[in-house]
Amino acid sequence: GLDSYKALEIIKLLKKIAKGHGTGGNRVTVIATIHQPSARIFGELEELLVLVQGHTAYFGPANQLRSYCDTMDTQCPPFTNPAEFFLENLMESKIDRLRVRDAWTSSKRGSDTK
């Protein structure tokens, strides 16, 4: 595994590549699986896909995950990593997984991505 510094450096490098640096200006899509991202790594993400039991629970701007948590009647405390908060609450069943999946499916963005 990577230490947190190296993991952050790799994310920053991937972000540069995605924006066309080092690829002749050609933007590319970067897809990565990140387990338990640190707050600093999470801050580097632009788009985020969260799956729950194989179903989309959230897909959108990473910086809007905190406000999405609020719509699930569970507020992410200030200075808390939203990704960690969302996943911990899902795993501990503090947020009903089916409710999250159904809320996403019925949301405007969720219906647009089917």
C-alpha positions in Angstrom: 0.0 0.0 0.0 0.9 3.6 -0.3 1.4 6.1 2.5 -0.9 9.1 2.5 1.6 11.4 1.0 2.4 9.2 -2.0 -1.4 8.4 -2.5 -2.0 12.2 -2.6 0.8 12.7 -5.1 -0.6 10.0 -7.4 -4.1 11.6 -7.2 -2.6 15.0 -8.1 -0.7 13.4 -11.0 -3.8 11.7 -12.3 -5.7 14.9 -12.1 -3.0 16.7 -14.2 -3.1 13.9 -16.8 -7.0 14.1 -16.9 -6.7 17.8 -17.7 -4.3 17.1 -20.6 -0.9 17.8 -19.0 1.6 15.5 -20.5 -0.8 14.1 -23.0 -0.4 16.8 -25.7 -3.3 18.7 -24.3 -5.8 15.8 -24.8 -8.1 15.5 -21.8 -8.6 11.9 -20.7 -11.0 10.3 -18.3 -9.4 8.8 -15.2 -11.4 6.2 -13.2 -10.0 5.0 -9.9 -11.2 3.0 -7.0 -10.2 4.7 -3.8 -10.9 3.0 -0.5 -11.1 5.3 2.5 -9.8 8.5 0.9 -8.2 11.0 3.2 -9.8 14.4 3.4 -6.9 15.8 1.3 -7.4 13.2 -1.4 -11.2 13.7 -1.3 -10.6 17.4 -1.8 -8.8 16.7 -5.1 -11.7 14.7 -6.5 -14.1 16.4 -8.9 -16.7 13.7 -9.7 -17.6 11.0 -7.3 -19.5 7.7 -7.7 -20.6 5.9 -4.5 -22.1 2.4 -4.9 -24.2 0.6 -2.3 -24.7 -3.1 -2.9 -24.0 -2.6 -6.6 -26.4 0.4 -7.0 -25.6 4.1 -7.3 -26.0 5.9 -4.0 -24.4 9.1 -5.2 -22.9 10.3 -8.5 -22.0 13.9 -8.9 -19.6 16.6 -7.8 -17.5 15.4 -4.9 -17.9 18.8 -3.2 -21.7 18.3 -3.0 -21.6 15.0 -1.1 -21.9 16.9 2.2 -25.2 18.6 1.2 -26.4 15.3 -0.2 -25.9 13.8 3.2 -28.1 16.5 4.6 -31.0 15.4 2.3 -30.7 11.9 4.0 -31.5 13.5 7.4 -28.0 13.0 8.6 -25.8 16.0 8.7 -22.1 15.7 8.2 -20.4 17.6 11.0 -18.0 20.4 10.1 -14.4 19.4 9.6 -15.4 15.8 8.9 -14.4 14.0 5.7 -17.7 13.7 3.9 -16.7 10.4 2.1 -15.8 8.8 5.4 -18.9 10.0 7.1 -21.2 8.8 4.3 -19.7 5.4 4.0 -19.4 4.8 7.8 -23.1 5.8 8.2 -24.1 3.5 5.4 -22.1 0.6 6.8 -23.4 1.1 10.3 -26.9 1.4 8.9 -27.4 4.8 10.4 -28.6 5.7 6.9 -30.9 3.1 5.3 -29.1 1.7 2.3 -32.3 1.1 0.3 -33.5 4.6 1.1 -30.3 6.1 -0.2 -30.5 4.0 -3.4 -34.1 5.0 -3.9 -33.5 8.6 -3.1 -30.8 8.7 -5.7 -32.8 6.9 -8.3 -35.7 9.3 -7.9 -33.5 12.4 -7.8 -33.2 14.6 -10.9 -29.5 13.7 -11.5 -30.2 10.0 -10.8 -33.0 9.9 -13.4 -30.8 11.6 -15.9 -28.0 9.0 -15.5 -30.1 5.8 -16.0 
